[in-house]
Amino acid sequence: MIPANVISRKRDGHELTDDEIGQFIRGFHLSEIPDYQMSALAMAICCRGMTVDETVSLTRHMLATGERLEWTQPSRKVDKHSTGGLGDKVSLVLAPALACLGLQVPMISGRGLGITGGTLDKLEAIPGFDCDLTMREIQYQTERVGCVICGASEQLAPVDRKLYALRDVSGTVESIPLITASILSKKLAESLSSLVLDVKFGSGAFMPTEAQARELAKMLVHVGSQLGTHTTAILSDMNQPLGRMVGNTVEVHESVDLLRGGGPADARDLTIELGARLLVAENIASDLPDARQRLAAILDNGSAYECFEAMVAAQGGRLPACECAPEHWVKSSSDGYISKICGHTLGYAMIEMGGGRQLTGDSIDHSVGMEMQVRLGDEVNVGDPLVRLYAHECTEDFVTRIHGAFEVTPDPVKPPILITETLNTSSVGPM
């Protein structure tokens, strides 16, 4: 295999063979193929795309560069992955809720980069919480507590870490085959029986349009299913933050409310819908209404919170999360109806406050955040609060920029539908 020939074939729109993909990925993993040639192939893939078969091959070979979690108990292992969005704290609630219903959840999560927050950053707002576990620790805690949420071990799909670092600096992040292989090479290393995916779209998500999110979801379902894991995807609207809280400490507080049967309806509903797909896939629930009822009961009776407490303690954490920064208010300057909430504006404001990162090594201030006071379609009057900021500094210019994230129109606005579509192997069709 001559790397330049493989790059040229993909550049010219040809379908690569399994052997070509396998040799290229192995060569890059072993540092036999230099970064510049891997970057060139990534750009060719970004421009020309890949078939489902090529993407299956890419994912399988990336997975093969590392180890897989091995289980001593026959209990069913499941997980959920979200493509990320403002206020997305579902993982903190869903993992313990599923564990209470007989599933085991080895949830490998990530840190925030850009406008979307990271699950690990939220959990590290809990004093002492350890996200960096060994393979053996992940296996032990999953089977003893029922769930774990931690970062990826260096042994799991190590080539993905190398490849993502190149994609991040070479303009090739926005590629559906590369995104698919990156997500699934890590998730499938958990040796799961079922996986549910929350593919988000809108101003606060990675995918701006529903059509783009659907294409990614279809590829994820095709590839995950072909590689032996029952895979379902939900498309969810992220044109406004999920729940009320955006930030690290504040999202932990809101997650605790959800785990105790309270919290915002949209975050609760999405958690239940994602979990219900896994309960049905694993034959724990007879159908979706039965699954929804079981999950609601676990949240309402406090069992999910008790499991969350046990998970936090097992990973060295001590609830509650750290204190929030001082409060500041942003208020409406006009009467009307909330017609737009710009997630990018709010997300970059979070980064400026210190609650997010633009570079991988940036530090995080867990105490800062936002509490949304309005939703799309809400009626507001002059002086009504739009958002409560938790920030150490809040200049007039900063408040003006936050204010610019909200658009108010005189005519009533219909709120968006949270979940627009569910995709599985029987519904996605050919690509």
GIKARA-V654253 format. One record per residue. RES is the residue in one letter. NEAR is the number of other ideal C-beta (glycine too) atoms within 8 Angstrom. D_LAST is the distance of its C-alpha to the last C-alpha in whole Angstrom. Layout:
res,near,d_last
RES,NEAR,D_LAST
RES,NEAR,D_LAST
This chain:
res,near,d_last
M,9,28
I,5,29
P,11,27
A,7,28
N,8,26
V,13,23
I,12,23
S,8,24
R,10,21
K,13,18
R,9,20
D,7,20
G,5,16
H,6,16
E,7,14
L,11,17
T,6,18
D,7,18
D,7,22
E,11,22
I,13,20
G,10,22
Q,9,25
F,14,25
I,13,24
R,11,27
G,11,29
F,14,28
H,10,29
L,6,32
S,6,33
E,6,33
I,9,31
P,6,32
D,6,30
Y,6,30
Q,12,28
M,14,26
S,11,26
A,9,25
L,13,22
A,15,21
M,11,21
A,11,19
I,14,16
C,11,17
C,7,17
R,10,15
G,8,12
M,11,10
T,8,8
V,11,7
D,8,10
E,12,12
T,15,12
V,12,13
S,12,16
L,14,17
T,15,17
R,9,19
H,12,21
M,15,22
L,14,23
A,6,25
T,11,27
G,11,29
E,7,30
R,10,29
L,14,31
E,6,33
W,11,34
T,5,37
Q,6,37
P,3,34
S,9,34
R,9,30
K,15,28
V,16,26
D,13,25
K,17,23
H,10,22
S,11,22
T,13,20
G,11,24
G,17,26
L,15,30
G,15,32
D,14,29
K,17,31
V,14,29
S,13,29
L,15,33
V,16,33
L,13,31
A,15,31
P,15,35
A,16,34
L,15,32
A,14,35
C,11,37
L,11,35
G,6,35
L,15,32
Q,13,32
V,16,30
P,14,30
M,13,29
I,13,28
S,11,28
G,8,29
R,9,31
G,12,31
L,8,30
G,8,30
I,12,30
T,14,28
G,17,31
G,12,31
T,13,31
L,13,34
D,13,36
K,14,36
L,15,37
E,11,40
A,14,42
I,14,43
P,7,46
G,7,46
F,12,42
D,9,41
C,12,37
D,5,38
L,12,38
T,6,38
M,10,36
R,6,39
E,8,39
I,15,36
Q,13,36
Y,8,39
Q,14,39
T,16,36
E,10,38
R,7,41
V,11,40
G,13,36
C,16,34
V,15,34
I,13,33
C,13,33
G,11,32
A,9,30
S,9,33
E,6,33
Q,7,32
L,14,29
A,13,26
P,11,29
V,13,26
D,12,24
R,10,28
K,11,28
L,14,25
Y,9,25
A,8,28
L,13,27
R,12,24
D,8,27
V,5,29
S,9,27
G,5,25
T,13,21
V,8,21
E,5,18
S,12,15
I,9,12
P,13,12
L,15,16
I,11,16
T,14,14
A,14,16
S,12,19
I,11,19
L,14,18
S,14,20
K,13,23
K,14,22
L,16,22
A,14,25
E,12,27
S,9,26
L,12,24
S,9,24
S,13,22
L,15,20
V,17,20
L,17,18
D,15,20
V,15,17
K,18,20
F,14,20
G,12,23
S,11,26
G,18,27
A,15,23
F,7,21
M,11,19
P,7,21
T,7,18
E,9,17
A,6,14
Q,10,13
A,15,14
R,12,11
E,9,9
L,14,11
A,16,11
K,13,8
M,14,8
L,15,11
V,16,11
H,14,9
V,16,11
G,14,14
S,11,14
Q,8,14
L,12,17
G,5,19
T,12,19
H,8,18
T,15,16
T,14,16
A,15,15
I,17,18
L,16,17
S,13,21
D,14,23
M,16,25
N,11,27
Q,13,30
P,16,31
L,13,30
G,13,34
R,9,37
M,15,37
V,14,36
G,14,37
N,17,38
T,15,41
V,14,41
E,18,37
V,16,39
H,11,42
E,15,39
S,14,37
V,12,41
D,9,41
L,16,38
L,15,39
R,9,42
G,8,41
G,5,41
G,9,39
P,9,37
A,5,35
D,9,31
A,16,31
R,11,33
D,10,30
L,15,27
T,15,29
I,12,29
E,11,26
L,14,24
G,15,27
A,13,27
R,14,23
L,14,24
L,16,28
V,13,26
A,12,23
E,11,27
N,5,29
I,10,31
A,11,31
S,4,30
D,7,28
L,9,27
P,6,31
D,10,32
A,15,30
R,11,31
Q,8,35
R,12,35
L,15,34
A,9,36
A,8,39
I,12,38
L,16,38
D,7,41
N,7,43
G,9,43
S,8,42
A,13,39
Y,11,41
E,8,43
C,15,40
F,14,39
E,9,43
A,9,43
M,17,40
V,13,42
A,9,45
A,10,43
Q,14,42
G,7,45
G,12,45
R,7,47
L,8,46
P,6,47
A,11,45
C,8,47
E,4,48
C,10,47
A,9,48
P,7,50
E,7,49
H,10,49
W,8,48
V,11,46
K,8,47
S,13,46
S,5,48
S,7,47
D,8,47
G,11,44
Y,13,40
I,15,38
S,9,35
K,9,33
I,16,33
C,11,32
G,18,30
H,9,30
T,11,34
L,18,35
G,14,33
Y,9,35
A,13,38
M,17,37
I,13,37
E,7,40
M,12,42
G,10,41
G,13,39
G,12,36
R,12,35
Q,7,34
L,5,35
T,7,34
G,5,38
D,7,39
S,6,41
I,12,40
D,10,43
H,13,42
S,13,44
V,15,43
G,18,40
M,15,40
E,11,40
M,15,39
Q,9,41
V,12,39
R,8,36
L,12,34
G,9,36
D,8,39
E,6,42
V,13,44
N,7,48
V,7,50
G,5,50
D,10,48
P,10,46
L,13,42
V,13,42
R,11,44
L,13,44
Y,16,45
A,11,46
H,9,49
E,5,50
C,7,49
T,6,50
E,5,50
D,6,47
F,12,45
V,11,46
T,8,45
R,10,42
I,14,41
H,10,42
G,8,40
A,11,36
F,12,38
E,8,38
V,11,40
T,8,40
P,5,43
D,6,40
P,6,39
V,10,35
K,5,33
P,6,32
P,8,28
I,5,26
L,9,25
I,12,22
T,8,20
E,8,17
T,10,16
L,13,13
N,10,13
T,8,12
S,4,13
S,7,12
V,11,8
G,5,7
P,2,4
M,8,0
